[in-house]
């Protein structure tokens, strides 16, 4: 993943500030792999200056989040229809915005070596400092062979006691894009460690007193959690077919003439994926924290919960390409995939006696072989409607019987002032609940469930217009047998249908040097006891953009504002690392305002940002999660350098 190349929160091109053109022709092509790593999807270079100050992966990913407070800690997206594809290892899901994965990896083909260096930090007390270092380097070893790495190191002390978070993300990637044979491979390491303080012990003291953040009592004094994950991906492709001549019947005379066609007719692909992930939670049980946990199922003196996940997947695909010279042509893809999966968690020690030998078993293992088939057809040539329809079905394994059907139809209209787009999509899924929702044991939680498959029917309509800088959409989900976490932090299944409606609107206004960007999400659940969402989430960025030194230095001065309405928010269980529903307190209805100054000098960018300057001056209900207040006043800065050499 290369964050600087992704358009933050999908800002349209019209909102990008005009700058002196960088005439260094470095990038030939930048792309991601999509559709089971079968399609090279072009990616645009991010040359924008707006929103550079939003460096945090959590809030660059979504405008509303359940969040524990400082960067590197667990989070959950509160925009229902914008939730990301979840990682395979269930206990990594609260870290989704931070992860480097094969699915979000970026590949390059460049002329000159390219390097990016970024550093973000906070001013003030070292005991509350946050530091992020990010570096990317990539270069071509030949016209078709590229090699690079992406590393991010994060250390965040947090404003409250025992809230230190450390995160290491590393990605080594290479690609070869020859004519007939090509490959893409990447190695990803995601390691995190966090002190788990269990939240502050008494919210009423926080509401009524203004004292140093480190002075508030917390629930846990010695708890820690760690996650280590390794992912490896390798996709190779062989293009088959030959050059041919295609009959052209477009001649006005009615005579047929030939033109050359050099498009390959298809591809054979093989993908190999391996993942090894582990979570460890530890704590010493004392009289101070004994009442914090709901139960003691393994050891009443200490907790050492470990959970493992292993997977190895091979996928074989065949693709038939569209003919770009035939407007009614279509492409097709079919595949078969085999996945070996192993799950493990610690359990109460069992003494097994066999032949006089005694052995101790302290982990329980489950192993499956999932096999599924898939196919898709698509049409993207010509000037009509583009469409794609796809389906997957699981034959064997834990997910046997799972079914996924999806389709998307898009139409683009070219106008004098820009492009307009309308997109209609639908999805039907029938999926088994994650394995760890059915089977799990630890020192504080144990459940063995037999949940029914979750059925979800979704539809959406999205429209956009470049001329008026508007993007709007409507979404509907009808989900049956949804699995959620109750107020006891235990998974449960809701047997009836729940409908969720979502509306989103993005509008950008500009007048000379003045810019105002607005994003609104409205969402309504038919059962707020199960699906907890704020009805309205709102983000706005307002700034003036001006030139300091002509053709050299430009700057923006303004503020960001985040807000969502009050709702029965989520709580967090440190021992499982998961969010769950709670009925103790409603949260929300609090504005978070962050003034900022950003600037760009040729290939160097920097920002200054003052977060939450009025903290403590109005009612102190700035929580995203029960017992986990957000930081007060924080002064932040960041620098970014790019090099072509």
C-alpha positions in Angstrom: 0.0 0.0 0.0 1.3 3.5 -0.9 -1.0 6.0 0.9 0.3 9.1 -0.9 -1.0 7.7 -4.2 -4.5 7.2 -3.0 -7.0 10.1 -3.4 -7.9 10.8 0.2 -11.6 10.3 0.8 -12.2 10.2 -3.0 -11.8 13.9 -3.8 -12.7 14.5 -7.4 -10.1 16.0 -9.7 -11.9 19.3 -9.9 -11.1 19.9 -6.2 -7.3 19.6 -6.7 -5.5 22.9 -6.6 -3.7 23.9 -9.8 0.1 23.9 -9.3 3.1 24.4 -11.5 3.5 21.2 -13.5 6.2 18.8 -12.6 7.9 18.1 -15.9 9.8 15.1 -14.6 8.4 12.2 -16.6 8.9 9.4 -14.0 5.8 7.3 -13.9 4.8 5.2 -16.9 2.1 3.2 -15.1 0.8 2.7 -11.6 -1.8 0.1 -10.8 -3.5 -2.2 -8.3 -4.6 -5.8 -8.8 -8.4 -6.3 -8.5 -10.9 -9.1 -9.2 -8.9 -11.9 -7.5 -5.6 -10.4 -8.8 -6.7 -10.9 -12.4 -7.1 -7.2 -13.5 -4.5 -4.5 -13.5 -6.5 -1.4 -12.5 -4.8 1.9 -13.3 -4.2 4.2 -10.4 -3.7 8.0 -10.6 -0.7 9.8 -9.1 -1.8 12.0 -6.2 -0.4 15.5 -6.9 -3.1 17.2 -4.8 -2.3 19.4 -1.8 -5.7 19.3 -0.2 -6.2 17.1 2.9 -2.5 16.4 3.3 -3.1 17.3 7.0 -5.3 14.2 7.4 -2.4 11.7 7.8 -4.2 9.3 10.2 -5.2 6.1 8.3 -8.4 6.0 10.4 -9.8 9.4 9.4 -8.4 9.4 5.9 -10.4 6.1 5.5 -13.8 7.3 6.9 -15.3 10.5 8.3 -17.0 8.7 11.3 -15.3 6.0 13.3 -15.6 4.1 16.7 -12.0 4.8 17.7 -10.1 4.3 21.0 -8.2 7.6 20.8 -4.7 7.7 19.5 -3.3 6.5 16.2 -2.4 2.8 16.1 -5.3 1.7 18.4 -8.4 -0.3 17.3 -11.2 1.2 15.3 -14.4 0.4 13.4 -15.9 2.3 10.5 -19.3 3.8 11.4 -20.4 4.4 7.8 -22.2 1.1 7.1 -22.0 1.1 3.3 -18.3 2.2 3.3 -16.9 -0.6 5.4 -13.8 -2.1 4.0 -13.2 -5.7 2.9 -12.2 -7.4 6.1 -9.0 -9.4 6.6 -9.2 -13.1 6.8 -7.9 -13.2 10.4 -10.9 -12.2 12.5 -9.0 -10.5 15.3 -7.2 -8.2 12.8 -10.4 -6.5 11.7 -10.2 -3.6 14.2 -6.8 -2.7 12.6 -8.2 -2.8 9.0 -7.3 0.8 8.0 -3.7 0.3 9.1 -3.0 -2.9 7.2 -0.7 -3.5 4.2 -2.2 -6.3 2.2 -1.9 -7.9 -1.2 -5.3 -6.4 -2.1 -4.2 -2.8 -1.5 -0.7 -3.1 -2.8 0.4 -0.6 -5.5 2.7 -1.6 -8.4 4.9 0.7 -10.5 6.6 0.9 -13.9 8.9 3.9 -13.8 11.7 5.6 -15.8 13.7 7.0 -12.8 14.0 5.6 -9.3 11.4 7.2 -7.0 11.6 7.8 -3.3 9.1 9.2 -0.8 9.9 10.1 2.8 7.3 11.3 5.3 7.4 12.2 9.0 4.5 13.2 11.2 4.7 14.1 14.9 3.2 16.1 17.7 4.7 19.1 19.7 4.9 19.2 23.5 5.2 16.5 26.2 7.4 13.6 25.1 5.3 11.3 27.3 2.3 12.0 25.0 4.2 12.2 21.7 3.1 10.5 18.5 5.6 9.8 15.7 5.1 8.2 12.3 7.8 7.6 9.8 6.9 6.4 6.3 9.2 5.6 3.4 8.7 4.3 -0.1 11.3 3.4 -2.7 10.8 1.8 -6.1 12.8 1.5 -9.3 12.9 -0.4 -12.5 15.7 -2.9 -13.0 14.7 -3.3 -16.7 11.9 -1.9 -18.9 9.5 -4.5 -17.5 10.9 -5.5 -14.1 10.2 -3.3 -11.0 11.2 -3.7 -7.4 10.3 -1.6 -4.4 9.5 -1.4 -0.7 7.1 0.5 1.5 7.6 0.8 5.3 5.7 2.6 8.0 6.8 2.9 11.7 4.3 4.3 14.2 4.8 5.0 17.9 2.0 6.7 19.8 2.2 7.3 23.6 -1.4 8.4 23.9 -2.7 11.2 26.1 -4.1 8.9 28.8 -2.3 6.3 30.9 -1.2 3.0 29.4 -2.3 3.8 25.9 1.0 3.3 24.1 0.5 1.8 20.6 3.3 0.7 18.2 2.8 -0.4 14.7 5.2 -1.7 12.0 4.0 -2.2 8.4 6.4 -3.4 5.8 5.8 -4.4 2.2 8.3 -5.7 -0.4 6.9 -5.9 -3.9 8.1 -6.7 -7.4 6.4 -7.1 -10.8 7.4 -8.2 -14.3 5.1 -7.1 -17.1 6.4 -8.8 -20.2 4.4 -9.3 -23.4 3.4 -13.0 -23.0 4.5 -13.7 -19.4 4.1 -11.5 -16.3 4.1 -11.8 -12.5 3.3 -9.8 -9.4 4.5 -10.7 -5.9 4.5 -9.0 -2.6 5.5 -9.8 1.0 3.6 -8.0 3.8 4.4 -7.7 7.6 1.9 -6.1 9.9 2.9 -6.1 13.6 1.2 -4.2 16.3 1.5 -3.9 20.1 -0.7 -1.9 22.4 -1.1 -1.3 26.1 -4.7 -2.0 27.0 -6.0 0.3 29.7 -9.6 -0.8 29.5 -10.7 2.8 29.4 -10.9 5.3 32.2 -12.5 4.0 35.4 -15.0 6.8 36.0 -16.5 8.9 33.2 -18.3 11.2 35.7 -14.9 12.5 36.9 -13.8 13.1 33.3 -17.0 15.1 32.6 -16.7 17.3 35.7 -13.0 17.9 36.2 -10.3 19.4 34.0 -7.1 17.6 35.0 -4.1 16.2 33.1 -5.1 13.3 31.0 -2.5 11.0 32.6 -4.1 11.6 36.0 -7.4 9.8 35.3 -7.7 6.3 36.9 -7.9 3.5 34.4 -9.3 0.0 34.5 -6.3 -2.1 33.6 -2.7 -1.5 34.7 -0.8 -4.4 33.1 -2.7 -5.7 30.1 -1.1 -5.8 26.7 -2.1 -7.1 23.2 0.1 -8.0 20.3 -0.7 -9.0 16.7 1.8 -10.4 14.2 0.9 -11.1 10.6 2.8 -12.3 7.6 1.2 -12.4 4.1 2.8 -13.5 0.9 1.2 -13.2 -2.6 2.4 -14.4 -6.0 0.4 -14.1 -9.2 1.7 -15.2 -12.6 0.0 -14.8 -16.0 0.6 -16.3 -19.4 -1.2 -14.6 -22.4 -2.3 -17.0 -25.1 -3.5 -16.4 -28.6 -1.9 -14.8 -31.7 -2.0 -11.7 -33.8 -4.8 -11.8 -36.3 -6.5 -9.7 -38.9 -10.1 -8.7 -38.2 -12.7 -8.0 -40.8 -13.8 -4.3 -40.8 -17.3 -3.8 -42.1 -17.5 0.0 -41.4 -16.5 1.0 -45.0 -19.0 3.4 -46.6 -18.5 1.6 -49.9 -19.8 -1.6 -48.4 -16.5 -3.4 -49.3 -14.8 -5.2 -46.6 -11.3 -4.2 -45.7 -8.8 -5.7 -43.2 -7.0 -4.0 -40.3 -4.4 -5.5 -38.0 -5.3 -6.5 -34.5 -2.5 -7.3 -32.0 -4.7 -7.9 -28.9 -4.1 -11.2 -27.2 -7.2 -13.3 -26.9 -6.8 -14.4 -23.3 -4.7 -15.4 -20.3 -4.0 -18.2 -17.9 -3.3 -17.2 -14.3 -2.1 -18.9 -11.2 -2.2 -17.2 -7.7 -0.5 -18.5 -4.6 -1.2 -16.9 -1.2 0.0 -17.6 2.3 -0.9 -16.0 5.6 0.3 -16.6 9.1 -1.3 -14.4 11.8 -1.3 -14.5 15.6 -2.8 -12.5 18.5 -1.7 -12.6 22.1 -3.4 -10.9 25.0 -1.8 -10.9 28.5 -2.7 -9.5 31.9 -1.9 -10.2 35.6 -5.1 -10.6 37.6 -5.1 -8.7 40.9 -7.7 -7.4 43.3 -7.6 -4.1 41.4 -8.8 -5.6 38.1 -10.5 -8.8 39.1 -14.0 -7.4 38.7 -13.3 -6.0 35.3 -13.5 -9.3 33.5 -16.7 -11.3 33.1 -15.3 -14.7 33.9 -12.2 -16.8 34.6 -12.3 -20.0 32.5 -8.6 -21.0 32.4 -6.6 -19.2 35.1 -7.7 -16.9 37.8 -4.2 -15.5 38.4 -3.1 -14.5 34.9 -4.4 -14.2 31.4 -2.4 -15.4 28.4 -4.9 -15.8 25.5 -3.4 -16.7 22.1 -5.2 -17.1 18.8 -3.7 -18.4 15.5 -4.7 -18.3 11.9 -2.9 -20.1 9.0 -4.0 -20.2 5.4 -2.6 -21.4 2.0 -4.5 -20.7 -1.1 -4.0 -21.7 -4.8 -6.3 -20.2 -7.5 -6.3 -21.0 -11.2 -8.0 -18.7 -13.6 -8.7 -18.4 -17.4 -9.6 -15.1 -18.9 -10.9 -14.2 -22.3 -10.2 -10.6 -23.4 -12.6 -8.1 -24.9 -12.0 -7.1 -28.5 -11.6 -3.3 -28.4 -12.6 -3.1 -32.1 -16.0 -4.7 -31.5 -18.3 -2.5 -29.5 -20.6 -5.4 -28.6 -17.9 -7.7 -27.5 -17.4 -8.9 -23.9 -14.8 -10.5 -21.7 -15.1 -13.5 -19.4 -13.3 -15.1 -16.5 -13.6 -18.4 -14.7 -11.6 -19.8 -11.8 -11.3 -22.5 -9.2 -9.6 -21.9 -5.8 -8.5 -24.3 -3.0 -7.7 -22.9 0.4 -6.3 -24.8 3.4 -7.1 -23.1 6.6 -6.1 -23.8 10.2 -7.6 -22.0 13.3 -6.4 -22.4 16.9 -7.1 -20.9 20.3 -6.0 -21.7 23.8 -8.3 -23.7 26.0 -8.4 -25.1 29.5 -5.7 -27.7 30.0 -6.9 -31.2 29.4 -4.9 -34.1 30.9 -4.9 -36.9 28.3 -3.7 -40.4 29.5 -2.7 -42.9 26.8 -0.6 -46.0 27.4 0.8 -44.6 30.6 1.9 -41.4 29.0 0.4 -38.1 30.1 0.3 -35.1 27.8 -1.1 -31.6 28.3 -3.2 -30.0 25.5 -3.6 -26.2 25.8 -4.7 -25.3 22.3 -7.7 -26.4 20.3 -7.3 -26.7 16.5 -9.7 -26.7 13.6 -8.7 -27.4 10.0 -10.6 -27.1 6.7 -10.1 -27.4 3.0 -12.3 -24.8 1.3 -12.9 -25.2 -2.5 -14.9 -22.7 -4.5 -15.7 -21.8 -8.1 -16.2 -18.5 -9.7 -17.0 -16.8 -13.0 -17.6 -13.3 -14.4 -18.5 -11.6 -17.6 -17.9 -7.9 -18.4 -18.2 -5.3 -21.1 -16.1 -2.1 -21.1 -15.5 -1.3 -24.8 -17.4 1.2 -26.9 -19.5 4.2 -25.6 -22.5 2.4 -24.2 -23.1 1.0 -20.8 -20.2 -0.8 -19.0 -21.2 -3.8 -17.0 -19.8 -6.7 -15.0 -21.6 -9.7 -13.5 -19.8 -12.2 -11.2 -20.5 -15.1 -9.0 -18.8 -17.5 -6.5 -19.9 -20.7 -4.9 -18.2 -22.8 -2.2 -18.2 -26.6 -2.8 -16.5 -27.9 0.3 -15.0 -26.9 3.6 -16.2 -24.7 6.5 -17.9 -22.3 3.9 -19.5 -25.1 1.9 -22.8 -23.7 0.4 -21.7 -20.0 0.5 -22.8 -18.0 -2.5 -22.0 -14.6 -3.7 -23.6 -12.9 -6.8 -22.9 -9.3 -7.7 -23.3 -7.0 -10.7 -22.6 -3.4 -11.6 -23.7 -1.3 -14.6 -22.1 2.1 -15.3 -22.7 4.8 -17.9 -20.5 7.8 -18.5 -21.6 11.0 -20.3 -19.1 13.4 -21.7 -20.2 17.0 -21.5 -18.6 20.3 -22.3 -17.7 21.0 -18.7 -16.7 17.5 -17.7 -17.9 14.0 -17.2 -21.1 12.7 -15.6 -21.5 9.1 -14.4 -24.4 6.9 -13.2 -23.7 3.6 -11.6 -26.2 0.9 -10.5 -25.0 -2.1 -8.5 -26.5 -5.1 -6.7 -25.3 -8.0 -4.5 -26.7 -11.2 -3.0 -24.6 -13.0 -0.5 -25.2 -16.1 1.6 -22.2 -16.6 3.9 -21.1 -18.6 6.9 -20.3 -16.5 10.0 -16.6 -16.2 10.6 -15.1 -19.4 12.3 -14.2 -17.5 15.4 -17.8 -16.3 15.9 -18.9 -20.0 16.0 -15.9 -21.4 18.0 -13.8 -19.6 20.5 -12.3 -20.1 23.9 -10.1 -17.8 26.1 -9.6 -17.0 29.8 -12.6 -14.7 29.8 -14.9 -15.8 27.0 -16.1 -19.1 25.7 -18.7 -19.8 23.0 -19.7 -22.6 20.8 -22.4 -21.6 18.3 -24.1 -23.0 15.3 -25.1 -19.9 13.5 -27.1 -20.0 10.3 -25.7 -18.5 7.2 -26.0 -14.7 6.9 -28.1 -13.6 4.0 -27.5 -10.0 2.7 -29.2 -8.4 -0.3 -27.8 -5.0 -1.4 -28.5 -2.4 -4.0 -27.1 1.0 -4.7 -27.4 3.9 -7.1 -24.5 6.4 -7.4 -24.4 9.6 -9.6 -21.7 12.2 -10.1 -21.2 15.3 -12.2 -17.9 17.0 -12.7 -19.4 20.3 -13.8 -21.1 21.0 -10.5 -18.6 19.0 -8.5 -21.3 16.7 -7.0 -21.4 13.1 -6.0 -24.5 11.5 -4.5 -25.8 8.0 -3.8 -28.5 5.8 -2.3 -28.0 2.4 -0.8 -30.2 -0.4 0.7 -29.3 -3.5 2.6 -31.7 -6.3 3.7 -29.8 -8.6 6.0 -31.1 -11.8 7.6 -29.5 -13.7 10.5 -27.0 -11.0 11.2 -24.4 -11.9 13.8 -23.5 -9.1 16.2 -21.9 -8.7 19.7 -24.4 -8.1 22.5 -23.9 -5.9 25.6 -22.2 -8.9 27.2 -19.6 -8.8 24.4 -20.8 -12.2 23.3 -21.8 -13.0 19.7 -25.5 -13.5 19.0 -27.7 -14.0 15.9 -30.7 -11.8 15.0 -33.2 -14.0 13.2 -35.3 -11.4 11.5 -34.6 -9.1 8.5 -32.9 -5.9 9.3 -33.0 -3.1 6.7 -30.3 -0.4 6.5 -30.8 2.6 4.3 -27.9 4.9 3.4 -27.7 8.3 1.6 -24.5 10.0 0.8 -23.7 13.5 -0.7 -20.4 15.1 -1.5 -20.4 18.7 -2.8 -17.4 21.0 -3.4 -17.9 24.8 -3.6 -15.2 27.2 -4.9 -15.0 30.9 -5.5 -11.6 32.3 -6.3 -9.3 31.4 -3.4 -12.1 30.1 -1.2 -13.0 26.4 -1.1 -15.6 24.5 0.9 -15.9 20.7 0.8 -18.9 18.9 2.3 -19.6 15.2 2.9 -22.8 14.0 4.4 -23.9 10.4 5.2 -27.4 9.6 6.4 -28.1 6.0 7.5 -31.1 4.4 9.2 -31.3 0.9 10.7 -34.7 -0.8 11.2 -33.3 -2.2 14.5 -31.0 0.0 16.5 -30.8 -2.7 19.2 -28.6 -4.7 16.8 -27.0 -2.4 14.3 -25.7 0.7 16.0 -25.1 3.7 13.7 -25.2 7.4 14.0 -28.1 8.7 11.8 -26.1 11.6 10.4 -22.4 11.9 9.9 -20.9 15.2 8.5 -17.4 16.3 7.5 -16.5 19.7 6.1 -13.1 21.2 5.1 -13.0 25.0 4.5 -9.9 26.8 3.4 -8.4 29.5 1.3 -5.7 28.5 -1.3 -3.2 31.1 -2.3 0.3 31.5 -3.9 3.1 32.6 -1.7 5.9 32.5 -4.3 4.9 32.2 -7.9 5.6 28.9 -9.5 7.2 27.7 -6.3 5.2 27.9 -3.0 1.5 27.5 -2.5 -0.5 27.2 0.7 -3.9 26.5 2.2 -5.2 27.9 5.5 -8.5 26.6 6.9 -10.2 24.0 9.2 -11.7 20.5 9.2 -14.8 19.8 11.1 -16.2 16.3 12.1 -19.6 15.6 13.6 -22.1 12.9 14.0 -25.4 12.7 15.8 -25.9 11.1 19.2 -26.5 7.3 19.3 -26.1 4.3 21.5 -22.5 3.8 20.7 -20.1 0.8 21.0 -18.0 -0.4 23.9 -14.6 -2.3 23.6 -13.5 -5.6 25.2 -9.7 -5.5 25.5 -9.4 -9.3 26.1 -11.0 -10.2 22.8 -10.0 -7.0 21.0 -13.6 -6.5 19.6 -16.2 -3.8 19.7 -19.7 -4.6 21.1 -23.1 -3.0 21.8 -23.7 -1.2 25.1 -26.7 0.6 26.7 -24.9 2.6 29.4 -24.5 5.9 27.6 -25.3 7.6 24.3 -22.3 9.2 22.6 -22.0 11.8 19.8 -23.4 15.2 19.1 -20.0 16.8 19.6 -18.1 18.8 16.9 -14.3 18.1 16.4 -12.7 21.1 14.8 -9.1 21.1 13.6 -7.5 24.3 12.2 -4.6 23.7 9.8 -2.0 25.3 7.5 -0.6 23.2 4.6 1.9 24.2 2.0 3.8 22.8 -0.9 7.3 23.9 -2.2 8.0 22.0 -5.4 8.3 18.4 -4.2 8.1 19.1 -0.5 4.9 19.3 1.5 4.3 20.2 5.1 1.4 21.0 7.5 0.7 22.4 10.9 -2.6 21.4 12.6 -4.1 22.3 16.0 -6.6 19.6 17.0 -9.5 20.2 19.2 -8.4 23.7 20.5 -11.6 24.2 22.7 -11.3 20.9 24.6 -12.6 21.4 28.1 -14.2 24.7 27.4 -17.5 23.2 26.5 -19.2 20.0 27.7 -16.6 17.2 27.7 -18.5 14.5 25.9 -15.8 13.8 23.3 -16.0 10.0 23.2 -16.2 7.7 20.2 -16.3 4.6 22.4 -17.6 4.1 25.9 -14.9 4.9 28.5 -12.3 5.9 25.8 -12.2 9.8 25.5 -10.6 11.3 22.5 -7.5 13.5 23.0 -7.8 17.1 24.1 -5.7 19.9 22.5 -2.9 18.5 20.4 -0.5 20.4 18.0 0.7 18.3 15.1 3.0 18.8 12.2 4.1 16.7 9.2 6.6 16.8 6.3 6.8 14.9 3.0 9.6 14.8 0.5 9.7 13.1 -2.9 12.9 12.4 -4.9 13.5 11.3 -8.5 17.0 10.1 -9.0 
